[in-house]
Amino acid sequence: MKKIAITTLGCKVNQYESASFISGFEERGCDLVPFSSDADVYVINTCAVTGRAGQQSRQMIRRAMRANPDARLIITGCYAQICSREILDIVDRDVCIIGNGNKHLLVDAALAREQSDLSMLMTDISTRKEICHLPVRRMSGRTRAYLRIQDGCNNFCSYCIVPYTRGRSRSMAMDEILRQARVFDDQGYRELVITGINVGKYGLDLEEKDLSIYSLLDRLCREFPHIRIRLSSVEPTEVNDALLELFGHRNFMPHLHIPLQSGDNEVLARMNRRYTAEDFVGVIKRILGTVPHAAIGCDVLGGFPGETDRAAENTYNLLHNLPLTYLHVFPYSRRPGTLAARMENQVPKDIKDERVRRLRELDQLKRQEFYRNHLGRTVEVLVERRNKKTGLLQGFSDNYIPVQLKGPDRLVRSVVTVRLDHPGDGHVHGILEEQHT
């Protein structure tokens, strides 16, 4: 029985794909062990979205080499896709490098009886027309599962390497998505997080008529009324009447994550984002006009090349004045291979760090304000586990408020009605009112 260790960096899509690797190894009788353990095969599912992510990918490769000098390395993911030569410079044993377009071959490659010192399962990702078939039997935990429906991106934002590492947008067939959803249903998952690289473009590359992210979500909500459906992310330009109508389903969660990146129109234009700050404001107001208690989060980059003090202030003021729930704040990372990496007026690190610090402070204020505004309300919470530090049950409300409450272990993996009582440290304390399932 081979011992397999897997580590995953980066996005929810990578996490879903690693879950597929785990399912495949388990079906072949392998023993999955922690990445810190001695293993026969180490699988590193890498990320390259930032320079820091590439550095972390190299660190994990070196860590695997130290853990067992005789182990075989399987390296895949976005860093493997665009930096295979860099990988070859640091490895000192048998290695197999698998591009994103060939992840469905990973388990067979790892367990092949005859293996060469170097295997390169790489393709030109820009030519791939179909999404990899990567079925999953289970994911860690039993409350929430990621359901990957799409891969690739056609947007080519000037700061982003993803279109070069993931290729063009490719969608999973509807029947495959429903089949995977039924597997998760049978395994007892209570929530599906619908994910992809650009999920809003789902279905546009398929021949099936009238297929879109909106029709897919509608069907999932109808066929799995007992499972919560949560959309991972959607572009501002993809928020429309069809999306807002989905909130009529009780099991479609009132929570949207909408990337902004900058609140300054000149910066947005240099980023190749296809909307203005005014467009974004209109989108947020439209959502909250339909679903007043919805949680809305956004991504924002601090210190993009050419971002002046005035542009940074425009971003801060826009975010400060909007009723957003939380911010995911990132410092701009110079990613070789992107247009932005060659732009003039790169922002000095100390200025960038200060802008990011200020935005992260605003994020904390936004979260606390959102939690305070919901005190006294009753919400439905999916209980995920017992918090080891506080001893309380914890989970997320339908509108993504982290909640902790007193209750028995039997409530784990169930949806309960909770009255939000008072704020805690990064969460809200709730009082159990009713158990549904």
TIDOTOR-579113 format. One record per residue (C-alpha): x, z, y. Coordinates in nm, 2 decimals. Each point is the difference from the previous one (the first is absolute). Layout:
<atom x="X" z="Z" y="Y"/>
...
***
This chain:
<atom x="0.00" z="0.00" y="0.00"/>
<atom x="0.16" z="-0.11" y="0.32"/>
<atom x="-0.01" z="0.23" y="0.30"/>
<atom x="-0.11" z="-0.17" y="0.32"/>
<atom x="0.04" z="0.13" y="0.36"/>
<atom x="-0.18" z="-0.17" y="0.29"/>
<atom x="0.03" z="0.07" y="0.37"/>
<atom x="-0.21" z="-0.18" y="0.27"/>
<atom x="0.07" z="-0.05" y="0.36"/>
<atom x="-0.23" z="-0.13" y="0.27"/>
<atom x="-0.36" z="-0.11" y="0.01"/>
<atom x="-0.31" z="0.06" y="-0.21"/>
<atom x="0.04" z="-0.35" y="-0.15"/>
<atom x="0.33" z="0.11" y="-0.14"/>
<atom x="-0.16" z="0.32" y="-0.14"/>
<atom x="-0.27" z="-0.20" y="-0.17"/>
<atom x="0.26" z="-0.24" y="-0.15"/>
<atom x="0.21" z="0.29" y="-0.13"/>
<atom x="-0.31" z="0.15" y="-0.16"/>
<atom x="-0.04" z="-0.33" y="-0.18"/>
<atom x="0.36" z="0.03" y="-0.12"/>
<atom x="-0.07" z="0.35" y="-0.13"/>
<atom x="-0.31" z="-0.13" y="-0.18"/>
<atom x="0.21" z="-0.27" y="-0.16"/>
<atom x="0.28" z="0.23" y="-0.11"/>
<atom x="-0.25" z="0.25" y="-0.15"/>
<atom x="-0.18" z="-0.27" y="-0.20"/>
<atom x="0.34" z="-0.09" y="-0.15"/>
<atom x="0.06" z="0.36" y="-0.11"/>
<atom x="0.26" z="0.10" y="0.26"/>
<atom x="0.05" z="0.34" y="0.14"/>
<atom x="-0.04" z="0.03" y="0.38"/>
<atom x="0.23" z="0.26" y="0.15"/>
<atom x="0.07" z="0.11" y="0.36"/>
<atom x="0.25" z="-0.21" y="0.19"/>
<atom x="0.23" z="0.30" y="0.03"/>
<atom x="0.02" z="0.02" y="-0.39"/>
<atom x="0.23" z="-0.18" y="-0.24"/>
<atom x="-0.16" z="-0.33" y="-0.09"/>
<atom x="0.08" z="-0.32" y="-0.19"/>
<atom x="-0.15" z="-0.22" y="0.27"/>
<atom x="-0.03" z="0.06" y="0.37"/>
<atom x="-0.26" z="-0.20" y="0.19"/>
<atom x="0.04" z="0.00" y="0.38"/>
<atom x="-0.30" z="-0.17" y="0.18"/>
<atom x="0.16" z="-0.05" y="0.34"/>
<atom x="-0.11" z="-0.05" y="0.36"/>
<atom x="0.15" z="-0.19" y="0.29"/>
<atom x="-0.26" z="0.04" y="0.28"/>
<atom x="0.26" z="0.18" y="0.21"/>
<atom x="0.38" z="0.03" y="0.00"/>
<atom x="-0.05" z="0.36" y="-0.10"/>
<atom x="-0.21" z="-0.11" y="-0.30"/>
<atom x="0.28" z="-0.23" y="-0.11"/>
<atom x="0.25" z="0.29" y="0.03"/>
<atom x="-0.23" z="0.22" y="-0.21"/>
<atom x="-0.02" z="-0.27" y="-0.27"/>
<atom x="0.38" z="-0.01" y="-0.02"/>
<atom x="0.01" z="0.38" y="-0.03"/>
<atom x="-0.24" z="-0.01" y="-0.29"/>
<atom x="0.20" z="-0.26" y="-0.18"/>
<atom x="0.32" z="0.21" y="0.04"/>
<atom x="-0.19" z="0.31" y="-0.11"/>
<atom x="-0.11" z="-0.18" y="-0.33"/>
<atom x="0.36" z="-0.11" y="-0.06"/>
<atom x="0.12" z="0.36" y="0.03"/>
<atom x="-0.28" z="0.14" y="-0.22"/>
<atom x="0.10" z="-0.20" y="-0.31"/>
<atom x="0.30" z="-0.24" y="0.00"/>
<atom x="-0.13" z="-0.17" y="-0.31"/>
<atom x="-0.35" z="-0.06" y="0.12"/>
<atom x="-0.14" z="-0.34" y="0.08"/>
<atom x="-0.12" z="-0.06" y="0.36"/>
<atom x="-0.32" z="-0.20" y="0.08"/>
<atom x="-0.02" z="-0.06" y="0.37"/>
<atom x="-0.31" z="-0.17" y="0.15"/>
<atom x="-0.20" z="0.01" y="0.32"/>
<atom x="0.06" z="-0.13" y="0.35"/>
<atom x="0.36" z="0.10" y="0.04"/>
<atom x="0.08" z="-0.16" y="-0.33"/>
<atom x="-0.18" z="-0.32" y="0.11"/>
<atom x="0.21" z="-0.06" y="0.31"/>
<atom x="0.32" z="0.21" y="-0.06"/>
<atom x="0.10" z="-0.08" y="-0.36"/>
<atom x="0.36" z="-0.07" y="0.11"/>
<atom x="0.03" z="0.34" y="0.16"/>
<atom x="-0.13" z="0.15" y="-0.32"/>
<atom x="0.27" z="-0.18" y="-0.21"/>
<atom x="0.26" z="0.14" y="0.23"/>
<atom x="-0.09" z="0.36" y="-0.08"/>
<atom x="-0.10" z="0.00" y="-0.37"/>
<atom x="0.26" z="0.05" y="-0.27"/>
<atom x="-0.19" z="-0.05" y="-0.33"/>
<atom x="-0.28" z="-0.21" y="-0.16"/>
<atom x="-0.26" z="-0.08" y="0.25"/>
<atom x="-0.31" z="-0.21" y="0.02"/>
<atom x="-0.13" z="-0.10" y="0.34"/>
<atom x="-0.36" z="-0.11" y="0.01"/>
<atom x="-0.17" z="-0.16" y="0.30"/>
<atom x="-0.34" z="0.08" y="0.12"/>
<atom x="-0.14" z="-0.32" y="-0.15"/>
<atom x="0.11" z="0.10" y="-0.35"/>
<atom x="-0.10" z="0.37" y="-0.02"/>
<atom x="-0.23" z="-0.08" y="-0.29"/>
<atom x="0.31" z="-0.07" y="-0.20"/>
<atom x="0.16" z="0.34" y="0.07"/>
<atom x="-0.10" z="0.20" y="-0.31"/>
<atom x="0.10" z="-0.28" y="-0.24"/>
<atom x="0.33" z="-0.04" y="0.18"/>
<atom x="0.08" z="0.37" y="-0.01"/>
<atom x="-0.07" z="0.03" y="-0.38"/>
<atom x="0.14" z="-0.34" y="-0.11"/>
<atom x="0.23" z="0.05" y="-0.31"/>
<atom x="0.25" z="-0.25" y="0.13"/>
<atom x="0.11" z="0.07" y="0.35"/>
<atom x="0.28" z="-0.15" y="0.20"/>
<atom x="0.22" z="0.18" y="0.25"/>
<atom x="-0.19" z="-0.16" y="0.28"/>
<atom x="-0.36" z="-0.13" y="0.00"/>
<atom x="-0.15" z="-0.16" y="0.31"/>
<atom x="-0.37" z="-0.06" y="-0.02"/>
<atom x="-0.04" z="-0.14" y="0.35"/>
<atom x="-0.21" z="-0.28" y="0.15"/>
<atom x="-0.07" z="-0.14" y="0.34"/>
<atom x="-0.27" z="0.24" y="0.10"/>
<atom x="-0.13" z="-0.23" y="0.27"/>
<atom x="-0.11" z="-0.25" y="-0.27"/>
<atom x="-0.20" z="0.24" y="-0.20"/>
<atom x="-0.37" z="-0.09" y="-0.01"/>
<atom x="-0.14" z="0.27" y="-0.23"/>
<atom x="0.02" z="0.38" y="0.01"/>
<atom x="0.18" z="0.18" y="-0.29"/>
<atom x="-0.23" z="0.12" y="-0.27"/>
<atom x="0.08" z="0.38" y="-0.01"/>
<atom x="-0.27" z="0.20" y="-0.18"/>
<atom x="0.01" z="0.38" y="0.03"/>
<atom x="-0.13" z="0.25" y="-0.25"/>
<atom x="0.04" z="0.31" y="0.21"/>
<atom x="0.16" z="0.13" y="0.31"/>
<atom x="0.14" z="0.35" y="0.07"/>
<atom x="-0.29" z="0.25" y="0.05"/>
<atom x="-0.36" z="-0.06" y="-0.09"/>
<atom x="-0.18" z="-0.02" y="0.33"/>
<atom x="0.12" z="-0.30" y="0.20"/>
<atom x="0.14" z="-0.33" y="-0.11"/>
<atom x="0.15" z="-0.29" y="0.19"/>
<atom x="-0.16" z="-0.34" y="-0.08"/>
<atom x="0.23" z="-0.29" y="0.11"/>
<atom x="-0.21" z="-0.31" y="0.08"/>
<atom x="0.24" z="-0.21" y="0.19"/>
<atom x="0.37" z="-0.07" y="0.06"/>
<atom x="0.20" z="-0.18" y="0.27"/>
<atom x="-0.05" z="-0.06" y="0.37"/>
<atom x="-0.04" z="-0.31" y="0.22"/>
<atom x="0.03" z="0.18" y="0.34"/>
<atom x="0.38" z="-0.01" y="0.06"/>
<atom x="0.01" z="0.28" y="0.26"/>
<atom x="0.34" z="-0.03" y="0.16"/>
<atom x="0.12" z="0.34" y="-0.11"/>
<atom x="-0.12" z="-0.02" y="-0.37"/>
<atom x="0.20" z="-0.12" y="-0.30"/>
<atom x="-0.30" z="0.03" y="-0.24"/>
<atom x="-0.11" z="-0.37" y="0.00"/>
<atom x="0.36" z="-0.08" y="-0.11"/>
<atom x="0.00" z="0.26" y="-0.28"/>
<atom x="-0.37" z="-0.03" y="-0.11"/>
<atom x="-0.07" z="-0.37" y="0.07"/>
<atom x="-0.33" z="-0.14" y="0.12"/>
<atom x="-0.34" z="0.17" y="-0.05"/>
<atom x="-0.12" z="-0.01" y="-0.36"/>
<atom x="-0.32" z="0.15" y="-0.13"/>
<atom x="-0.11" z="0.15" y="-0.33"/>
<atom x="-0.30" z="-0.16" y="-0.16"/>
<atom x="-0.32" z="0.19" y="0.04"/>
<atom x="-0.05" z="0.05" y="-0.38"/>
<atom x="0.35" z="0.15" y="-0.03"/>
<atom x="-0.07" z="0.24" y="0.28"/>
<atom x="-0.33" z="0.11" y="-0.16"/>
<atom x="0.18" z="0.04" y="-0.34"/>
<atom x="0.26" z="0.22" y="0.16"/>
<atom x="-0.26" z="0.20" y="0.19"/>
<atom x="-0.18" z="0.07" y="-0.33"/>
<atom x="0.32" z="0.12" y="-0.16"/>
<atom x="0.04" z="0.25" y="0.28"/>
<atom x="-0.36" z="0.10" y="-0.03"/>
<atom x="0.04" z="0.06" y="-0.37"/>
<atom x="0.31" z="0.21" y="0.07"/>
<atom x="-0.21" z="0.23" y="0.23"/>
<atom x="0.13" z="-0.10" y="0.34"/>
<atom x="-0.23" z="0.10" y="0.28"/>
<atom x="0.14" z="-0.21" y="0.28"/>
<atom x="0.15" z="-0.35" y="0.02"/>
<atom x="0.23" z="-0.09" y="0.29"/>
<atom x="-0.02" z="-0.38" y="0.05"/>
<atom x="0.35" z="-0.11" y="0.08"/>
<atom x="0.22" z="-0.31" y="0.05"/>
<atom x="0.25" z="-0.13" y="0.25"/>
<atom x="-0.26" z="-0.16" y="0.22"/>
<atom x="-0.34" z="0.09" y="-0.17"/>
<atom x="-0.20" z="-0.16" y="0.28"/>
<atom x="0.11" z="-0.35" y="-0.12"/>
<atom x="-0.13" z="0.07" y="-0.35"/>
<atom x="-0.17" z="-0.30" y="-0.16"/>
<atom x="0.10" z="-0.26" y="0.25"/>
<atom x="0.24" z="-0.16" y="-0.25"/>
<atom x="-0.25" z="0.00" y="-0.29"/>
<atom x="-0.25" z="-0.28" y="-0.08"/>
<atom x="-0.30" z="0.23" y="-0.05"/>
<atom x="-0.25" z="-0.07" y="0.28"/>
<atom x="-0.08" z="0.27" y="0.26"/>
<atom x="0.26" z="0.24" y="-0.15"/>
<atom x="0.15" z="0.23" y="0.26"/>
<atom x="0.12" z="0.36" y="0.04"/>
<atom x="-0.35" z="0.08" y="0.13"/>
<atom x="-0.19" z="-0.15" y="-0.30"/>
<atom x="0.25" z="0.17" y="-0.24"/>
<atom x="-0.05" z="0.34" y="0.15"/>
<atom x="-0.37" z="-0.04" y="0.00"/>
<atom x="0.01" z="-0.08" y="-0.37"/>
<atom x="0.22" z="0.29" y="-0.08"/>
<atom x="-0.23" z="0.24" y="0.19"/>
<atom x="-0.30" z="-0.13" y="-0.19"/>
<atom x="0.15" z="-0.01" y="-0.35"/>
<atom x="0.17" z="0.34" y="0.03"/>
<atom x="-0.24" z="0.21" y="0.21"/>
<atom x="0.15" z="0.32" y="-0.14"/>
<atom x="0.35" z="-0.08" y="0.11"/>
<atom x="0.12" z="0.03" y="0.36"/>
<atom x="0.14" z="-0.32" y="0.13"/>
<atom x="0.27" z="0.03" y="0.27"/>
<atom x="0.16" z="-0.30" y="0.18"/>
<atom x="0.38" z="0.06" y="0.05"/>
<atom x="0.05" z="-0.21" y="0.32"/>
<atom x="-0.16" z="-0.28" y="0.20"/>
<atom x="0.13" z="-0.21" y="0.29"/>
<atom x="-0.18" z="0.03" y="0.34"/>
<atom x="-0.10" z="-0.36" y="-0.02"/>
<atom x="-0.17" z="0.06" y="-0.34"/>
<atom x="-0.25" z="0.27" y="0.13"/>
<atom x="-0.33" z="-0.18" y="0.02"/>
<atom x="-0.38" z="0.04" y="-0.07"/>
<atom x="0.06" z="-0.05" y="-0.37"/>
<atom x="0.25" z="0.29" y="-0.02"/>
<atom x="-0.22" z="0.23" y="0.21"/>
<atom x="-0.30" z="-0.07" y="-0.23"/>
<atom x="0.19" z="0.14" y="-0.29"/>
<atom x="-0.04" z="0.35" y="0.14"/>
<atom x="-0.36" z="-0.03" y="-0.11"/>
<atom x="0.13" z="0.07" y="-0.35"/>
<atom x="0.01" z="0.38" y="-0.05"/>
<atom x="0.32" z="-0.04" y="-0.21"/>
<atom x="0.19" z="-0.21" y="0.26"/>
<atom x="0.22" z="0.25" y="0.18"/>
<atom x="-0.03" z="0.03" y="0.38"/>
<atom x="0.37" z="-0.04" y="0.05"/>
<atom x="0.20" z="-0.30" y="0.12"/>
<atom x="0.37" z="-0.04" y="0.06"/>
<atom x="0.07" z="-0.27" y="0.26"/>
<atom x="0.35" z="-0.09" y="0.10"/>
<atom x="0.06" z="-0.02" y="0.38"/>
<atom x="0.38" z="0.00" y="0.03"/>
<atom x="0.00" z="-0.01" y="0.38"/>
<atom x="-0.24" z="0.06" y="0.28"/>
<atom x="0.18" z="-0.24" y="0.23"/>
<atom x="-0.10" z="-0.37" y="0.00"/>
<atom x="0.34" z="-0.14" y="0.07"/>
<atom x="0.15" z="0.19" y="-0.29"/>
<atom x="-0.29" z="-0.10" y="-0.22"/>
<atom x="0.07" z="-0.36" y="0.08"/>
<atom x="0.37" z="0.03" y="-0.09"/>
<atom x="-0.11" z="0.17" y="-0.32"/>
<atom x="-0.22" z="-0.30" y="-0.08"/>
<atom x="-0.30" z="0.22" y="-0.03"/>
<atom x="-0.32" z="-0.20" y="0.05"/>
<atom x="-0.20" z="0.23" y="0.22"/>
<atom x="0.03" z="0.18" y="0.33"/>
<atom x="-0.01" z="0.37" y="0.09"/>
<atom x="-0.35" z="-0.06" y="0.14"/>
<atom x="-0.11" z="-0.16" y="-0.33"/>
<atom x="0.12" z="0.31" y="-0.18"/>
<atom x="-0.19" z="0.23" y="0.23"/>
<atom x="-0.32" z="-0.20" y="-0.06"/>
<atom x="0.04" z="0.02" y="-0.38"/>
<atom x="0.03" z="0.38" y="0.01"/>
<atom x="-0.30" z="0.04" y="0.22"/>
<atom x="-0.20" z="-0.24" y="-0.22"/>
<atom x="0.08" z="0.20" y="-0.31"/>
<atom x="-0.08" z="0.33" y="0.15"/>
<atom x="-0.32" z="-0.14" y="0.14"/>
<atom x="-0.11" z="-0.07" y="-0.35"/>
<atom x="0.16" z="0.29" y="-0.19"/>
<atom x="0.05" z="0.29" y="0.25"/>
<atom x="0.17" z="0.23" y="-0.25"/>
<atom x="0.24" z="-0.26" y="-0.14"/>
<atom x="0.37" z="0.08" y="-0.02"/>
<atom x="0.21" z="-0.27" y="0.15"/>
<atom x="0.38" z="0.00" y="-0.03"/>
<atom x="0.25" z="-0.26" y="0.12"/>
<atom x="0.37" z="-0.10" y="-0.03"/>
<atom x="0.22" z="-0.01" y="0.31"/>
<atom x="0.36" z="-0.10" y="0.05"/>
<atom x="0.22" z="0.17" y="0.26"/>
<atom x="0.29" z="-0.18" y="0.16"/>
<atom x="-0.07" z="-0.37" y="-0.09"/>
<atom x="0.26" z="-0.23" y="0.16"/>
<atom x="-0.07" z="-0.05" y="0.37"/>
<atom x="-0.24" z="0.30" y="0.02"/>
<atom x="0.03" z="0.13" y="0.35"/>
<atom x="-0.08" z="0.34" y="0.12"/>
<atom x="-0.32" z="-0.14" y="0.14"/>
<atom x="-0.09" z="-0.17" y="-0.33"/>
<atom x="0.06" z="0.32" y="-0.19"/>
<atom x="-0.22" z="0.19" y="0.25"/>
<atom x="-0.28" z="-0.27" y="-0.04"/>
<atom x="0.01" z="0.07" y="-0.38"/>
<atom x="-0.01" z="0.38" y="0.05"/>
<atom x="-0.28" z="-0.01" y="0.25"/>
<atom x="-0.21" z="-0.24" y="-0.21"/>
<atom x="0.03" z="0.23" y="-0.31"/>
<atom x="-0.05" z="0.31" y="0.20"/>
<atom x="-0.33" z="-0.12" y="0.14"/>
<atom x="-0.14" z="-0.14" y="-0.32"/>
<atom x="-0.19" z="0.23" y="-0.24"/>
<atom x="0.23" z="-0.07" y="-0.29"/>
<atom x="0.05" z="0.24" y="-0.29"/>
<atom x="0.37" z="-0.03" y="-0.08"/>
<atom x="0.30" z="-0.22" y="0.07"/>
<atom x="0.27" z="-0.12" y="-0.24"/>
<atom x="0.30" z="-0.02" y="0.23"/>
<atom x="0.31" z="-0.19" y="-0.09"/>
<atom x="0.32" z="-0.07" y="0.19"/>
<atom x="0.07" z="-0.38" y="0.01"/>
<atom x="0.25" z="-0.08" y="-0.27"/>
<atom x="0.22" z="-0.30" y="0.05"/>
<atom x="-0.06" z="-0.20" y="-0.32"/>
<atom x="0.24" z="-0.29" y="-0.06"/>
<atom x="-0.18" z="-0.32" y="-0.07"/>
<atom x="-0.28" z="0.06" y="0.25"/>
<atom x="-0.04" z="-0.16" y="0.34"/>
<atom x="0.00" z="0.34" y="0.17"/>
<atom x="0.35" z="0.08" y="-0.14"/>
<atom x="0.14" z="-0.28" y="0.22"/>
<atom x="-0.19" z="0.09" y="0.31"/>
<atom x="0.18" z="0.12" y="0.31"/>
<atom x="-0.05" z="0.33" y="0.17"/>
<atom x="0.01" z="0.22" y="-0.31"/>
<atom x="-0.11" z="0.35" y="0.10"/>
<atom x="0.27" z="0.27" y="-0.02"/>
<atom x="-0.05" z="0.25" y="-0.28"/>
<atom x="-0.03" z="0.30" y="0.23"/>
<atom x="-0.28" z="-0.16" y="0.21"/>
<atom x="-0.17" z="-0.12" y="-0.32"/>
<atom x="0.01" z="0.35" y="-0.15"/>
<atom x="-0.15" z="0.15" y="0.31"/>
<atom x="-0.29" z="-0.24" y="0.00"/>
<atom x="-0.06" z="0.06" y="-0.37"/>
<atom x="0.01" z="0.37" y="0.05"/>
<atom x="-0.26" z="-0.01" y="0.27"/>
<atom x="-0.23" z="-0.22" y="-0.20"/>
<atom x="0.03" z="0.23" y="-0.30"/>
<atom x="-0.10" z="0.30" y="0.22"/>
<atom x="-0.30" z="-0.21" y="0.10"/>
<atom x="-0.08" z="-0.06" y="-0.37"/>
<atom x="-0.02" z="0.38" y="-0.06"/>
<atom x="-0.22" z="0.05" y="0.30"/>
<atom x="-0.23" z="-0.28" y="-0.12"/>
<atom x="-0.03" z="0.15" y="-0.35"/>
<atom x="-0.08" z="0.35" y="0.14"/>
<atom x="-0.26" z="-0.13" y="0.24"/>
<atom x="-0.17" z="-0.20" y="-0.28"/>
<atom x="-0.01" z="0.30" y="-0.23"/>
<atom x="-0.14" z="0.23" y="0.28"/>
<atom x="-0.27" z="-0.25" y="0.08"/>
<atom x="-0.12" z="0.02" y="-0.36"/>
<atom x="-0.01" z="0.38" y="-0.04"/>
<atom x="-0.35" z="0.11" y="-0.11"/>
<atom x="-0.08" z="-0.34" y="-0.16"/>
<atom x="-0.06" z="-0.05" y="-0.37"/>
<atom x="0.21" z="-0.26" y="-0.17"/>
<atom x="0.05" z="-0.12" y="-0.35"/>
<atom x="0.34" z="0.09" y="-0.14"/>
<atom x="0.17" z="-0.14" y="-0.31"/>
<atom x="0.19" z="0.30" y="-0.14"/>
<atom x="0.34" z="-0.12" y="-0.12"/>
<atom x="0.20" z="0.31" y="-0.10"/>
<atom x="0.07" z="0.36" y="0.07"/>
<atom x="0.26" z="0.05" y="0.27"/>
<atom x="0.29" z="0.20" y="-0.14"/>
<atom x="0.09" z="0.16" y="0.33"/>
<atom x="-0.34" z="0.12" y="0.12"/>
<atom x="-0.18" z="0.03" y="-0.34"/>
<atom x="-0.29" z="-0.19" y="0.14"/>
<atom x="-0.16" z="-0.32" y="-0.13"/>
<atom x="0.08" z="-0.30" y="0.21"/>
<atom x="-0.12" z="-0.36" y="0.05"/>
<atom x="-0.11" z="-0.25" y="0.26"/>
<atom x="-0.34" z="-0.04" y="0.17"/>
<atom x="-0.17" z="-0.34" y="0.00"/>
<atom x="0.15" z="-0.05" y="0.36"/>
<atom x="0.34" z="0.10" y="-0.11"/>
<atom x="0.02" z="0.36" y="0.12"/>
<atom x="0.23" z="0.21" y="-0.22"/>
<atom x="-0.20" z="0.30" y="-0.11"/>
<atom x="0.08" z="0.32" y="-0.19"/>
<atom x="-0.26" z="0.23" y="-0.14"/>
<atom x="-0.06" z="0.28" y="-0.25"/>
<atom x="-0.14" z="-0.09" y="-0.33"/>
<atom x="0.05" z="-0.01" y="-0.38"/>
<atom x="0.23" z="-0.25" y="-0.18"/>
<atom x="-0.30" z="-0.18" y="-0.15"/>
<atom x="-0.06" z="-0.15" y="0.34"/>
<atom x="0.32" z="-0.21" y="-0.02"/>
<atom x="-0.08" z="-0.37" y="-0.04"/>
<atom x="-0.35" z="0.05" y="0.14"/>
<atom x="-0.17" z="-0.08" y="0.33"/>
<atom x="-0.14" z="0.31" y="0.18"/>
<atom x="-0.19" z="0.06" y="0.33"/>
<atom x="0.21" z="0.21" y="0.23"/>
<atom x="-0.07" z="0.15" y="0.34"/>
<atom x="0.31" z="-0.03" y="0.22"/>
<atom x="0.05" z="0.35" y="0.13"/>
<atom x="0.33" z="0.05" y="0.18"/>
<atom x="0.34" z="-0.18" y="0.05"/>
<atom x="0.30" z="0.08" y="-0.22"/>
<atom x="0.36" z="-0.12" y="0.00"/>
<atom x="-0.04" z="-0.38" y="-0.02"/>
<atom x="-0.34" z="0.03" y="-0.16"/>
<atom x="-0.35" z="0.15" y="0.04"/>
<atom x="-0.13" z="0.30" y="-0.19"/>
<atom x="-0.34" z="-0.08" y="-0.15"/>
<atom x="-0.28" z="0.20" y="-0.17"/>
<atom x="-0.15" z="-0.14" y="-0.32"/>
<atom x="-0.37" z="-0.08" y="0.03"/>
<atom x="-0.08" z="-0.23" y="-0.29"/>
<atom x="0.16" z="-0.16" y="-0.30"/>
<atom x="-0.11" z="-0.36" y="-0.08"/>
<atom x="0.20" z="-0.09" y="-0.30"/>
***
